[in-house]
Amino acid sequence: MTEQKIKNENNSPSQKENQNKQKREGGEFSHSYSPEESRIRERIVRIMQKDIEGGMEIYPGLTKIKGISWSLSNAICKKIGMDKTKKIGSLTESEIKKIGDFLKNPDIPKYLKNRQKDFETGEDEHLTGSNLELKKDFDIKRLKKIKSYKGYRHVSGLPVRGQRTRAHFRKNRKKAAGIKKKSKEGAIIKNFGSIKK
């Protein structure tokens, strides 16, 4: 214990800075990748109309697609039989196609799907990307059209799911169009114009 304290006391802040600088320059903190690894990192892969950096692993990379959560990403990796830690940039075209086909028609449990008992079809489906946004917009428009309570809350920009409205509730509220005041110079010129006549 005493030897460690003595060593720590001997290391002044300037000595520690020099040691850290040497580590950075020496390569301990630097990222020097092999040509193959740098090619993988630079590659951008397009899955379901979404560009994903090649340096990301499959597991977190799939969550960049709208409509895919962490649990669904994990389920996709297990169902397809891919390693979660594999870099997206190292995927072949056939593997990318396999992921895309699986996402179009996912063979996953009902509780992982984001559209259970669809209003129009009554089926369980999983939507991703722009399809998810469109369905959400159509649902909100339908609620507004039938003048339901939820629709009224959407129209007035208030919380829909029962949150309190005493304070901090107008997150998605659009800015109200204010009335613009006339400039003073314009008002003065108009007044002089009426006086001269």
C-alpha positions in Angstrom: 0.0 0.0 0.0 2.7 2.5 1.0 4.7 1.8 -2.2 1.7 2.5 -4.4 1.0 5.8 -2.5 4.7 6.8 -3.0 4.5 6.0 -6.8 1.2 8.0 -7.1 2.7 11.0 -5.3 5.8 10.9 -7.6 3.6 11.2 -10.7 2.9 14.9 -11.0 0.2 16.1 -13.4 2.8 17.1 -16.0 4.3 13.6 -15.9 0.8 12.0 -16.4 0.1 14.3 -19.3 3.4 13.2 -20.9 2.6 9.6 -20.3 -0.8 9.9 -21.9 0.7 11.8 -24.9 3.3 9.0 -25.4 0.5 6.4 -25.3 -1.5 8.3 -27.9 1.5 8.8 -30.2 2.7 5.3 -29.6 -0.4 3.7 -30.9 -2.1 2.5 -27.7 -5.1 4.9 -28.4 -4.6 5.3 -32.1 -6.9 3.4 -34.5 -4.8 2.0 -37.3 -6.9 -0.4 -39.3 -5.8 -2.9 -41.8 -6.7 -2.1 -45.5 -9.5 -4.7 -45.4 -10.9 -3.3 -42.1 -10.8 0.3 -43.3 -12.6 -0.8 -46.5 -15.4 -2.4 -44.4 -15.7 0.8 -42.2 -15.9 3.1 -45.2 -18.6 1.0 -46.9 -22.2 2.2 -46.5 -24.9 -0.5 -46.7 -28.5 0.2 -47.7 -31.1 -2.0 -46.0 -34.8 -1.1 -46.4 -34.2 2.4 -47.8 -31.8 3.3 -44.9 -28.1 3.9 -45.2 -26.1 2.2 -42.4 -22.4 2.7 -41.7 -20.3 -0.3 -42.5 -18.3 0.0 -39.2 -21.4 -0.8 -37.1 -22.2 -4.3 -35.9 -25.4 -5.9 -37.2 -27.2 -5.8 -33.8 -27.0 -2.0 -33.2 -27.0 -1.3 -37.0 -30.4 -2.7 -37.7 -31.9 -0.5 -35.0 -31.1 2.5 -37.2 -34.0 1.4 -39.4 -37.3 3.0 -38.3 -39.6 0.3 -36.8 -36.8 -2.1 -35.6 -36.1 -2.2 -31.9 -33.2 -3.8 -30.0 -35.3 -6.9 -29.2 -36.4 -7.2 -32.8 -32.9 -6.8 -34.0 -31.8 -9.6 -31.7 -34.6 -11.8 -32.9 -33.7 -11.1 -36.6 -30.1 -12.1 -36.0 -31.1 -15.3 -34.3 -33.8 -16.3 -36.9 -31.4 -15.7 -39.8 -28.5 -17.3 -38.0 -26.1 -14.3 -38.3 -23.4 -13.3 -35.8 -24.6 -10.2 -34.0 -21.1 -8.8 -33.7 -20.4 -9.1 -37.4 -19.7 -5.7 -39.1 -22.4 -4.5 -41.5 -19.7 -3.5 -44.0 -18.5 -7.1 -44.3 -22.0 -8.5 -45.3 -22.3 -10.0 -48.8 -25.1 -9.0 -51.2 -26.9 -12.3 -50.5 -26.8 -11.7 -46.8 -28.2 -8.1 -47.2 -30.9 -9.5 -49.5 -31.7 -12.1 -46.8 -32.1 -9.5 -44.1 -34.3 -7.3 -46.5 -36.5 -10.3 -47.4 -36.9 -11.3 -43.7 -37.9 -7.7 -42.8 -40.6 -7.6 -45.6 -42.2 -10.8 -44.3 -40.9 -11.4 -40.7 -41.3 -14.8 -39.1 -41.4 -13.4 -35.5 -43.8 -13.8 -32.6 -46.9 -11.7 -32.5 -45.8 -9.6 -29.5 -42.7 -8.3 -31.4 -44.8 -6.9 -34.3 -45.6 -3.2 -34.2 -49.1 -3.4 -35.9 -51.2 -6.0 -34.1 -54.8 -6.4 -35.3 -54.6 -3.8 -38.1 -57.8 -1.7 -38.2 -58.5 -2.4 -41.9 -57.3 -6.0 -42.3 -57.4 -7.3 -38.8 -54.0 -9.1 -39.3 -50.8 -8.8 -37.4 -48.0 -7.1 -39.4 -44.7 -5.4 -38.9 -44.1 -2.1 -40.6 -40.7 -0.4 -41.2 -39.5 2.9 -42.6 -41.8 5.1 -44.5 -44.7 2.6 -44.3 -44.7 2.9 -40.6 -44.9 6.7 -40.8 -47.7 6.7 -43.4 -49.8 4.3 -41.3 -49.3 6.4 -38.2 -50.4 9.5 -40.1 -53.4 7.8 -41.5 -54.4 6.5 -38.1 -54.2 10.0 -36.6 -56.2 11.5 -39.6 -58.9 8.8 -39.1 -59.1 9.6 -35.3 -59.5 13.3 -36.2 -62.1 12.6 -38.9 -64.3 10.5 -36.6 -63.9 13.2 -33.9 -62.9 10.8 -31.2 -61.4 11.9 -27.9 -57.9 11.0 -29.1 -58.5 12.8 -32.4 -59.6 16.0 -30.5 -56.4 15.8 -28.4 -54.3 15.5 -31.5 -56.0 18.5 -33.1 -55.5 20.7 -30.1 -51.9 19.5 -29.6 -52.4 18.2 -26.1 -51.2 14.9 -24.7 -53.2 11.9 -25.9 -52.4 9.2 -23.3 -53.7 10.8 -20.1 -50.6 12.8 -19.0 -51.2 15.7 -16.8 -51.4 19.1 -18.4 -50.4 21.4 -15.5 -46.9 22.0 -16.9 -44.4 20.6 -19.4 -46.8 19.0 -21.8 -46.6 20.8 -25.1 -43.7 18.8 -26.6 -45.1 18.5 -30.1 -47.1 21.6 -30.2 -46.7 23.7 -33.3 -45.8 27.4 -32.9 -48.9 29.5 -33.1 -49.0 32.1 -35.9 -48.7 35.4 -34.1 -50.1 38.7 -35.3 -47.4 40.9 -36.8 -47.3 44.5 -35.7 -47.0 47.2 -38.3 -43.7 49.1 -38.2 -43.8 52.5 -36.7 -42.4 54.2 -39.8 -45.2 52.8 -42.0 -47.9 54.0 -39.5 -46.3 57.5 -39.4 -46.2 57.8 -43.2 -49.8 56.7 -43.5 -50.8 59.3 -40.9 -49.0 62.1 -42.8 -50.6 61.0 -46.0 -54.1 61.4 -44.5 -53.2 64.8 -43.1 -52.0 66.2 -46.4 -55.2 65.3 -48.2 
